[in-house]
Each structure stands twice: as structure tokens, then as C-alpha cells.
Amino acid sequence: MQYTPLYELKGQRITETYTVEGVTYHAQFVIQNQGFALGMAGYDPVAVDISLMKDDESAPYSFSVLFPKVRASDCPPQERFFTKDRSTPDSYRFTAKGEEKLVEAIVRFHAELELYKTIGRKPERFVVGFDDSP
């Protein structure tokens, strides 16, 4: 038997560095697929998974961000959070508005981390919702 590795294009690695209250985080983002029904209806993605790593820690923090459902044809580009990346199939890029929401989400997560530190714990699962859900 012979095994040959197969390589598939899975999207893009999106990274950025943020400093919140003197703490530097190296972030990696994964824009989640919006699913068949929302995609066929023309909606942009609604979920992003974020991994944050501090220089002095060995394990990353992970949390999710939920964006409002936006149909690409219903609003101007400056009101959207994502835009289609024409250079890579099935990939998106953050718009300026989307990047602002990411900064807000990271600041919220940092505040939650500081709150958990007061009781000596770390959050197990954290979701920042901008989608008006409870």
C-alpha cells in the first residue's frame, strides 16, 4: 500500500496583535462557514472563533463571537462585517466595521479574564454576542 498526502485549501490564517490594558495578545481568527441555508440565502458569515495567546503563557484562550445576520444584498458594504475575498474560494475578509467589533470582543474577553482572576479561575466557554441574542 502507498499513502499519498492530499492537500486541500481550507481558507486563510488570519492573525493580528492586540494590546489591552498593557497586556499583549496574539490573535488567530477562524471565520466559520455560515451553513448551506444561510449561504444560499445570501447571508454573510455570523460566527468567528478566536484564539488568543499571551507571550508568557503556553496555552491559548479561545472564545467565539456572534455577529448579526446580514444579507449582503440588503445593505451597503460599509454596513457589513465581512466581505467576500475574491482571491481565495469560500473565504471572507473583515471590513472596517467587522474589525471594530473584533477589538470590542477582545476587550470584553480581557475584562472577563480579569474578573475570573479575582476568583482564581479561567472562563471555560465565552461567547461575545453582537447578534441581539440572549
C-alpha positions in Angstrom: 0.0 0.0 0.0 1.1 3.5 -0.7 -0.2 6.5 1.1 0.0 9.9 -0.5 -0.9 13.1 1.4 -3.7 15.2 0.0 -3.7 18.9 0.5 -6.9 21.0 0.5 -7.3 24.7 0.6 -9.1 25.3 3.9 -9.2 29.1 3.8 -6.8 31.6 5.3 -5.0 32.0 8.6 -6.0 35.4 9.9 -3.8 36.9 12.6 -3.4 40.2 14.5 -1.8 41.5 17.7 -3.8 43.5 20.2 -2.8 45.3 23.4 -5.5 45.7 26.1 -4.6 47.5 29.3 -0.9 46.7 28.9 -1.5 43.0 28.0 -0.4 41.9 24.5 -2.4 39.2 22.9 -1.6 37.4 19.6 -4.9 36.5 18.0 -5.8 34.0 15.4 -9.3 34.1 13.8 -11.3 31.5 12.0 -14.4 32.7 10.2 -16.9 29.9 10.4 -19.0 28.8 7.5 -22.5 30.2 7.6 -24.0 26.9 6.5 -25.9 25.9 3.5 -29.3 27.6 4.1 -27.8 31.0 5.2 -25.2 30.9 2.4 -27.8 30.1 -0.3 -30.0 33.0 1.1 -27.1 35.4 0.6 -26.1 36.0 4.2 -22.6 36.8 5.4 -21.0 34.5 8.0 -22.1 35.1 11.6 -19.6 33.3 13.8 -15.9 33.7 14.3 -13.7 31.6 16.6 -10.8 33.5 18.2 -7.7 32.1 19.9 -5.7 34.5 22.0 -2.1 33.8 23.2 -0.1 35.8 25.6 3.7 35.8 25.4 4.1 34.4 28.9 1.5 31.6 28.7 1.7 28.2 27.0 -2.0 27.6 26.2 -4.2 29.9 24.2 -7.6 31.3 25.3 -10.4 30.5 23.0 -13.8 32.1 22.6 -16.4 32.9 19.9 -18.0 36.0 18.5 -21.5 36.0 17.0 -22.2 38.8 14.5 -25.7 39.9 13.4 -27.1 38.2 10.4 -26.6 40.4 7.4 -27.7 39.7 3.9 -25.1 41.0 1.5 -27.6 42.4 -0.9 -29.6 44.3 1.8 -27.0 46.8 2.9 -24.1 48.9 1.6 -20.6 47.5 2.0 -19.7 49.9 4.9 -22.5 48.4 7.0 -21.3 44.8 6.6 -18.9 42.9 8.9 -17.4 40.7 6.2 -16.7 41.0 2.5 -16.0 38.2 0.1 -12.3 37.5 -0.6 -12.2 37.1 -4.4 -8.6 35.7 -4.3 -9.5 32.6 -2.3 -12.6 30.4 -2.8 -15.1 30.5 0.0 -13.1 33.0 2.0 -14.0 36.3 3.6 -12.2 39.3 5.0 -13.3 41.6 7.8 -14.5 45.0 6.9 -13.5 48.1 9.0 -16.8 47.7 10.9 -16.0 44.0 11.5 -12.5 44.8 12.8 -14.0 47.3 15.2 -16.3 44.6 16.6 -13.3 42.2 17.0 -11.5 44.8 19.0 -14.6 45.3 21.2 -14.9 41.5 21.6 -11.3 41.2 22.7 -11.7 44.0 25.2 -14.8 42.3 26.6 -12.9 39.0 26.9 -10.0 40.6 28.6 -12.4 42.2 31.2 -13.9 38.7 31.8 -10.5 37.2 32.3 -9.7 39.9 34.9 -12.9 39.2 36.6 -12.2 35.4 36.7 -8.7 36.1 38.1 -10.3 37.5 41.2 -11.7 34.1 42.0 -8.6 32.2 40.7 -10.2 30.6 37.7 -10.3 30.9 33.9 -13.5 31.0 31.8 -14.3 27.7 30.2 -16.6 28.9 27.4 -17.1 32.5 26.5 -19.2 33.9 23.6 -19.4 37.6 22.7 -22.8 38.2 21.1 -23.4 41.2 18.8 -26.4 39.4 17.3 -29.0 40.6 19.8 -29.5 37.0 21.2 -29.8 36.4 25.0 
